[in-house]
């Protein structure tokens, strides 16, 4: 048959994302000790959402270089969490002011890009880290290992 449009959407008119469609990595950051209005005063854009969490403010979306601005301007620290559903890579880069950052990640190699830390606030697995940072796993598309 020609000339007939075929929908690839599901029964509710929604196309589900496949692993190939998923973003390379999803990010969220936690700005410790700062309320959402304080974080917004440092910087915001249409690609991010701010909300209070038990440590301060959870920033979701695509904060990009705003993470560094938050660390430079607010007391912090700032925990920048990245997860790739494609590769399973999970990392947390910790910014304290303008000091060199450190990183926890789940890759076995010797060079995570920054000096490696063994835990994040005592947490040593992605699930534990998300819990201690008060980040809902769904924000990153994380479903556990």
Buried (B, 14 or more C-beta within 10 A) or exposed (E): EEEEEEEEEEEEEEEEEEEEEEEEBBBBBBBBEBEBEBBBEBBBEEEBBBEBBEBBBBBBBEBEEBBBBBBEBBBBBBBBBBBBBEEEBBBBBBBBEEEEBBBBBBBEEEEBEBEBBEEBBEBEBBBBBBBBBEBEBEBBBBEEE
